[in-house]
C-alpha cells in the first residue's frame, strides 16, 4: 500500500486538529497504508521563522514530504485561513514538493463560517505546489471532536460520516496511483 504523511499545522499541544488527524491515521492504517506523523509545532521555531531551509529539522521534514505517496494536511482555521505555522513550513518546502502526490486537506474551526477556507485558502497553495490529486477536503467543527484520556478521539456522527467518505476517497486515489500500468482498477 501507500506511504502517507499526516501533517498537523496546529500550534496547540492539546489540539483537536491533531486529534482528528490521529483518528484518520487509524483508518488509513486499517486500510493497509503506512502512516508517518509530522506535527509542525515540534519543529524548531528559529529555522521556521528565519526560513533556514538548510537546518537539519527542515531538511528532514522536506524528506518526509518527498518520500510520501500521499499527504494529509490538517489545520485549524484562524481568521478564515489555515494556520501561520503550517504556512511557515509550506513556504520552506521546494516549489513542487507535492508533485505527483495525492493530498487530503482537513480543517477544524469553531464556526461553519470558516468552511470554505479549505477551498479558498489552502487548496490553491496545494495546487501551486504541484499536487497530482487533491481530494475533497473536510471541515470539522471543534465541538464535534472530543479528546479523551490516553489519546482517545471521538468524532460526532454528523462529522464522522463525511470524514470517513473523504478519507476513503483519498485512500482509493492512493491505491489507484500505486497500481501498475495497465492494471484493471
Residue pairs with C-beta under 8 A, 6 or more apart in sequence:
1 31
1 32
1 33
1 34
1 174
1 175
1 178
2 33
2 34
2 69
2 70
2 174
2 175
2 177
2 178
3 33
3 34
3 36
3 67
3 68
3 69
3 70
4 25
4 28
4 33
4 34
4 35
4 36
4 68
4 69
4 70
4 71
4 72
4 174
5 35
5 36
5 38
5 64
5 65
5 67
5 68
5 70
5 71
5 72
6 21
6 22
6 24
6 25
6 28
6 35
6 36
6 37
6 38
6 71
6 72
6 74
7 21
7 38
7 40
7 71
7 72
7 73
7 74
7 86
7 89
8 15
8 17
8 18
8 21
8 37
8 38
8 39
8 40
8 41
8 74
8 75
9 17
9 40
9 73
9 74
9 75
9 76
9 82
9 83
9 85
9 86
9 89
10 16
10 17
10 18
10 39
10 40
10 41
10 74
10 75
10 76
10 83
10 85
11 41
11 83
11 85
12 18
12 41
12 76
13 41
14 147
15 76
16 76
16 108
16 142
16 145
16 147
17 74
17 75
17 76
17 106
17 107
17 108
18 39
18 74
19 145
19 147
19 151
19 153
20 74
20 106
20 108
20 140
20 145
20 153
20 155
20 163
21 37
21 72
21 74
21 106
22 37
22 151
22 153
23 153
23 154
23 155
23 163
24 72
24 74
24 106
24 163
24 167
25 35
25 37
25 72
27 164
27 167
27 171
28 35
28 72
28 167
28 171
29 35
31 168
31 171
33 70
33 171
33 174
36 64
36 68
38 61
38 64
40 48
40 61
40 85
40 86
40 88
40 89
41 85
43 57
43 58
43 61
43 89
44 55
44 57
46 52
46 55
47 55
47 57
47 58
47 92
48 58
48 85
48 88
48 89
48 92
49 88
51 91
51 92
52 58
52 92
53 59
53 62
53 92
58 92
61 89
61 93
62 92
62 93
62 94
62 97
65 71
65 93
65 97
65 98
66 97
68 101
69 101
69 102
69 174
69 177
69 178
70 101
70 102
70 103
70 104
70 170
70 173
70 174
71 98
71 101
71 102
71 103
71 104
72 103
72 104
72 106
72 170
73 86
73 103
73 104
73 105
73 106
73 122
73 126
74 106
74 107
74 108
75 82
75 83
75 86
75 105
75 106
75 107
75 108
75 122
76 83
76 107
76 108
76 109
77 107
77 108
77 109
77 114
77 117
77 139
78 84
80 113
80 114
80 117
80 120
80 121
81 117
81 121
82 107
82 117
82 121
82 122
82 125
90 125
90 129
93 129
95 128
95 129
95 130
96 129
96 130
97 129
97 130
98 126
98 129
98 130
98 131
98 132
99 129
99 130
99 131
99 132
100 130
100 132
101 130
101 131
101 132
101 133
102 131
102 132
102 133
102 134
102 135
102 170
102 173
102 174
102 177
103 126
103 131
103 133
103 134
103 135
104 134
104 135
104 137
104 138
104 166
104 167
104 170
105 118
105 122
105 123
105 126
105 134
105 135
105 137
105 138
106 118
106 137
106 138
106 139
106 140
106 163
107 114
107 117
107 118
107 122
107 137
107 138
107 139
107 140
108 139
108 140
108 141
108 142
108 145
109 115
109 117
109 139
109 141
109 142
110 141
110 142
110 143
111 141
112 139
112 141
114 139
115 139
117 139
118 137
118 138
118 139
119 137
122 137
123 134
123 137
126 134
127 134
132 177
133 173
133 177
135 166
135 169
135 170
135 173
136 166
136 169
137 166
138 159
138 162
138 163
138 166
140 155
140 159
140 163
141 159
143 156
144 155
144 156
144 158
144 159
145 153
145 154
145 155
145 156
145 159
146 153
146 154
146 155
146 156
147 153
148 154
155 163
176 185
179 185
